[in-house]
Amino acid sequence: RNGPSDAPNSWKRLHGEELFVTEDGKRLNDASLASSLYWDCLARACAAAVRHCEEQDWSDRILGYWFGMNNEGTYPPAVEGWLFDHSLPMRRAWREFLRGKYGTVEALREAHGNADLTFETVEVPRDELRGRLSEVAERHYWLPARANQPRRDYLELVARLTHDGYRKVMAAMAEGAGERKRVFLYDAFKLTMLGWNLPGFFDLARSWPPVYAEVLAGSGHMRVAELFDAPGFGGAIT
């Protein structure tokens, strides 16, 4: 579903631990952005698809390739209002990211305003905007840095994981074409319209949400221009 980059159900059944996990422990039907296995498998599949086309008798008529990232590049859990992934791959990536960024546990504790944190036990943040309405309404729009730093760090990590995954896919596409000059276009990085995605339009059994989540940052759409010089990138459909 949602485009060629979505893992097949057989892969998801075999690698359930690689899927996104919500704050209440529910496993969604989407691979974690922190799953190296997912990105590796996707890159191999992309390279194989391009090689197959290039081996055909009609390959001299190929100008390039289009690739649709999952949900046109917008991460399905973010569309559903889930920002923080609590899967094992993401928890490992989170702790590794914080250790690399802060270096010492003292610096981490100062930045996050929590004297009990350690690199070995720090957990992925929970979304404070999912609390009771009366509590959420009391939160200030502008927060002190330490109150918002865990969220900022998590979004930075998601962007890094997304960029690394896209680079792996793009390099694989280029590798599949070998020495032949091809254009590679990616359907991704879309600034979605207010109210998108429209679940009630596509599925009569689903209702319309009363609010729509901000989906760009949670999908890793930060500083995406850094990818435009990546091997295998020829353009984006946005």
Secondary structure, DSSP 8 states (H G I E B T S, - for coil): --STTS--HHHHHHTGGGEEE-TTS-EEEEE-TT-HHHHHHHHHHHHHHHHHHHTSTTGGG--EEEEE-GGGG--HHHHTT-----SHHHHHHHHHHHHHHH-SHHHHHHHHT-TT--TTT------GGGS-HHHHHTS-SS--HHHHHHHHHHHHHHHHHHHHHHHHHHHHHHHHHTTS--EEEEE------TT-S-HHHH-TTS---SS----TGGGT-SSGGGGTTSTT--EEE-
